[in-house]
Amino acid sequence: MSSNLVLVIGATGKTGKRVAANLAQQGIAVRAVSRHSALCFDWDDAATWAPVLEGVHAVYLVHPGLGFGGATEQVAAFASAAAAAGVKKVVLASTPDDGSEFSQAMRAAEAHIVNAGLGLTSLRLRWFFQNFSEDFLLDPVRSGTLRLPAGDGKEAFVDADDIADVAVAALTDDRHLGRHYDLTGPRALSFADVAQEISNGANHPLSYVAVDADTYIAEQVAQHVPEEWASSLAALYQDIASGKLAQVSGDIETVLGKPARDFSAFVTAAKSGVWR
């Protein structure tokens, strides 16, 4: 088995599937796993870890619950198992260092990886462009109205394709070991800005209505969204409302040698019908 084998965890997710595809296109041996892959990986079943780690050199690590109860401890246990299996480095999908309890849990997970003896590159991610075309914001965009508790706050939304390119660079080049990269788009946008960009660039009328958190949660629950999930999302929107995620970084250009993709380019590429 190749000593350069790369394990991609969360291979059906927005970044994981892109990382796996990019590695394969470059001729790099990749093992793409999820709970539903032929070789199953389940964060809640440690018995599934050893088989996927066999022969692996580097790991792209995504934990969907990271920042919430128990996930940091799972990452610690997995890092120990990875080191014992001979893994050398981990590229972690993480979040910005904003001082929140959520952020502190992320930093603890990063520390566990390093303390296990693994090389770490931390990718501190913002909200993806693709949330509007592939995920939980797709239906609201199609409906023509975004009703969110984000106020007039701005977020430096980032393209998942850029994230995947940076992840592949970190997985295949040891110059990125020990680094953390804040991956953002080139502009900070409010949801009103996003609505205008989609309205104009895709000829798809879209408006943004700022609501309070309680209203948002109640509306989501009425649409059969679990209250815990709705509350978690409301907290994330309020982080945007606070303005603490409006900072733009040049780290994508530093790593890739080209500017981060702009939201307008994403809209132009998506206008073929995803929102119809």
Secondary structure by P-SEA (a helix, b strand, c coil): ccccbbbbcccccaaaaaaaaaaaaaccbbbbbcccccbbbbcccccccccccccccccccccccccccaaaaaaaaaaaaaaaacccccccccccccccaaaaaaaaaaaaaaaabbbbbbbbccccccccccccaaaaaaacccccccccbbbbbbbaaaaaaaaaaaacccccccccccccccccccaaaaaaaaaccccbbbbbbbbcaaaaaaaaaaacccaaaaaaaaaaaaaaaacccccccaaaaaacccccccaaaaaaaacccccc
